[in-house]
Amino acid sequence: MAGRLTRRTKVTRFAPEGPATVREDALAVEEPLEIRVGGTSLSVTMRSPGDDFDLVAGFLVSEGVIWSADQLVSMRFCAGTDDHGLQTFNVIDAELSADTPPLDVSLERHVYTSSSCGICGTASIDAVHKAAHFGRLDDATSWDRALLGSLPDRLREGQKVFERTGGVHAAGLFDASGTLLCLREDVGRHNAVDKVVGWAVREGRLPLAGTALQVSGRASFELVQKAHMAGIPVLAAVSAPSSLAVEHAESAGMTLLGFSRDGGFNAYAGAHRIS
């Protein structure tokens, strides 16, 4: 699967001065993934191939379908081939435990989920707001301000695909000592977060008390909600949050940091956790 993360292509480079030059460049691969539950199609998302089981598991947590490893009985790639008859690994079917609440039909996506927006295609406006299984996050872990300020650089050090392509986002989960627990990259910001959450639920780590999620890009409502659904008390982004993201962080009892770069950041919610 690792070989599918990037693809080489020829580009013509036009500099401000001098002749145009032809060279090779690396592109981040983007392909569709159909997510099924018990044989029923739930969503099609555009993603970077790799860590697909984590992506599916995290998506199910983000949608409020599961919140424990025990609820996820199995996942498997279904038959799917390209024009040359080769397996595409672009369809995954998840089987849930018998005691998992029935799938809410309102979750069904009527169109595909793009790599830029994970809630595009949600069947109803009400379905955008998910009921968090872990409720309000009252995690009392104290976070050192210098440590929080260092997380973007620590995240950047682990972005292997971004180093080659410059075309993917990243999400990294850290504990209060600064240890990187999990890092995932994807063409979609929401997919990178789902892959981290999926890793955590498969490892039986939810709720993720005492952790911080550092993301590239901005802090949207959707990313705050995904962190909340996984029980992550701290979300930090290198760019700005949206107004709804701040409102949701405040109501969820989360700490939300924006413009996290060059060792500093703005705390938009939950500043009491920062020492």
Buried (B, 14 or more C-beta within 10 A) or exposed (E): EEEEBBEEEEEEEEEEEEEEEEEEBBBBBBBBBBBBBEEEEBBBBBBBBBBBBBBBBBBBBBBBBBBEBEBBEEBEBEEBEEEEEEEBBBBBBBBBEEEBEEBEEEBBBEEBBBBEBBBBBBBEEEBEEBEBBBEEBEBEBEBEBEBBBBBBEBBBEBBBBBEBBEBBBBBBBBEBEBEBBBBBBBBBBBBBBBBBBBBBBBEEBBBBBBBBBBBBBBBBBBBBBBBBBBBBBBBBBBBBBBEBBBBBBBEBBBBBBBBBEEEEBEBBBBEEBBE
